[in-house]
Amino acid sequence: MNIKYNKALWLIIILAIVMMIPFLGLTDFNTKGEPREAVVAYTMLEHGNWILPINNGGDIPYKPPFFHWCIAFFSLFIGHVNEYTSRLPSAVSLVLMTIGGFAFYAKRKDTQTSLIAAIIRSLGDKALFNLDTALLKRKLGAPYSRPLADFLPTLNIKAKDFAAEMTSVNVQQKDLHGQQSISQEHVDNNKAVRNMMLQRGIVPENLPADEDVKKVERRLKSDEKTLTKKNSKKK
């Protein structure tokens, strides 16, 4: 790996950590999902039951405990579970995803393109939703390992696409070059889309999550199998 790549990689690591990690505990739990997961991690630490954790007096064997292990692990360092430690696993995952995205594109494209793509990924959601991707996932109750788009309402997906298309057009029309100018253009476009939505009385981060795309796919496949069976019986 060359020096240019190493410098870009360290820049991504530092930016991702600074943008996502320090501010996790500034807001209270704001959905049913956040305190629910925190309670499970709390009972792990309180009772030492790490295999079949308890939530409100009943065990939850239907849900893999890895995420709760992560919350409990981070909570060990301060001695209790709070908003910061509950959100930290998601934030760390997003940092790693950002770094992984940079490394993936760096092997297939040039370092500068990879750097710009990673920074834009980190900045875009923050400008549009006034929350970073990790916190928005928590607010929507989306698992940290799943893509945010699987849970976003259609309007927010269209808003992200609209901002991205504006960036793509303006990069060409304005002949923008370099990470700073392209990143700023993308942030400005996301802010413009956000302001437009706010003017129409829509707060994008407050829109309810759509049904999980994976659940919809499973239901459609199940319905398709049922129809196939019914049709075969008729024949």
C-alpha positions, -999 to 999 in steps of 0.1 A, spaced: 0 0 0 13 34 -9 16 65 13 -13 82 -4 -36 53 4 -24 51 40 -30 88 45 -65 86 31 -73 55 52 -63 73 84 -83 104 74 -114 82 69 -108 65 103 -104 98 122 -133 115 105 -156 85 110 -147 82 147 -150 119 154 -183 123 136 -200 92 151 -186 83 185 -185 113 208 -221 124 206 -240 91 210 -251 98 246 -264 134 241 -300 123 236 -323 101 257 -337 68 245 -362 79 218 -378 46 206 -392 15 222 -363 -5 205 -335 13 222 -345 8 259 -357 -28 251 -322 -38 239 -305 -19 268 -326 -38 293 -315 -71 280 -278 -61 282 -285 -47 318 -299 -81 329 -268 -98 314 -246 -78 336 -269 -80 366 -276 -117 366 -247 -131 345 -270 -149 321 -252 -144 288 -268 -173 268 -305 -169 274 -309 -132 283 -340 -120 301 -363 -91 290 -389 -81 316 -388 -114 334 -389 -137 304 -360 -151 283 -358 -143 246 -342 -174 229 -357 -163 196 -332 -134 192 -295 -138 188 -277 -122 218 -246 -110 200 -258 -73 199 -266 -75 236 -232 -90 243 -216 -60 225 -237 -35 246 -228 -54 278 -191 -55 269 -189 -17 263 -209 -11 295 -184 -31 316 -159 -2 312 -182 23 330 -200 -2 352 -236 4 339 -257 5 307 -267 39 294 -276 56 261 -240 59 250 -230 23 255 -263 11 240 -256 29 208 -219 23 207 -220 -11 189 -240 4 161 -217 33 158 -186 11 158 -202 -10 131 -209 20 110 -173 32 114 -161 -3 102 -185 -2 73 -172 32 62 -136 19 64 -146 -13 46 -163 7 19 -132 28 13 -109 -3 12 -133 -21 -12 -134 8 -37 -97 16 -33 -88 -19 -47 -111 -14 -77 -108 24 -82 -83 51 -73 -77 62 -38 -92 97 -43 -125 83 -56 -127 59 -27 -120 86 -2 -147 109 -17 -172 80 -17 -165 71 19 -168 107 31 -200 114 11 -215 82 26 -208 95 61 -219 131 55 -250 127 34 -273 111 60 -262 135 87 -271 165 65 -305 151 54 -317 136 87 -298 156 112 -287 123 126 -258 101 117 -266 67 101 -261 47 133 -285 69 153 -311 69 126 -310 31 125 -316 30 162 -345 54 159 -361 33 132 -354 1 151 -333 -12 123 -306 -39 131 -271 -24 129 -261 -52 104 -288 -43 79 -289 -16 52 -307 16 63 -326 17 30 -344 -16 40 -363 4 67 -366 39 53 -400 51 42 -403 57 5 -403 94 8 -369 94 25 -354 70 0 -366 94 -28 -351 123 -9 -317 106 -6 -318 97 -43 -328 132 -52 -299 147 -33 -275 122 -48 -287 129 -84 -283 167 -77 -247 160 -66 -240 139 -97 -254 166 -120 -236 195 -103 -203 178 -101 -203 177 -139 -219 211 -145 -197 229 -120 -167 208 -130 -160 200 -94 -128 182 -84 -113 170 -51 -128 156 -20 -137 189 -2 -157 205 -30 -176 174 -39 -184 166 -3 -196 201 4 -218 200 -27 -233 167 -15 -239 181 20 -254 213 6 -278 193 -16 -289 171 13 -295 202 34 -315 218 5 -337 187 3 -342 187 41 -351 223 41 -377 217 13 -392 189 33 -393 210 65 -410 238 47 -438 214 37 -441 203 74 -422 170 70 -394 161 94 -376 133 76 -361 117 107 -395 116 124 -412 96 96 -421 61 107 -401 32 94 -415 12 65 -420 -25 68 -388 -45 67 -381 -52 30 -369 -88 39 -402 -95 56 -421 -83 26 -400 -105 3 -407 -135 26 -444 -128 26 -445 -125 -12 -427 -157 -16 -450 -174 8 -481 -161 -10 -466 -172 -43 -461 -207 -30 -497 -208 -16 -511 -197 -50 -490 -223 -68 -503 -250 -45 -539 -239 -50 -535 -238 -88 -519 -272 -89 -548 -287 -68 -574 -272 -92 -556 -289 -121 
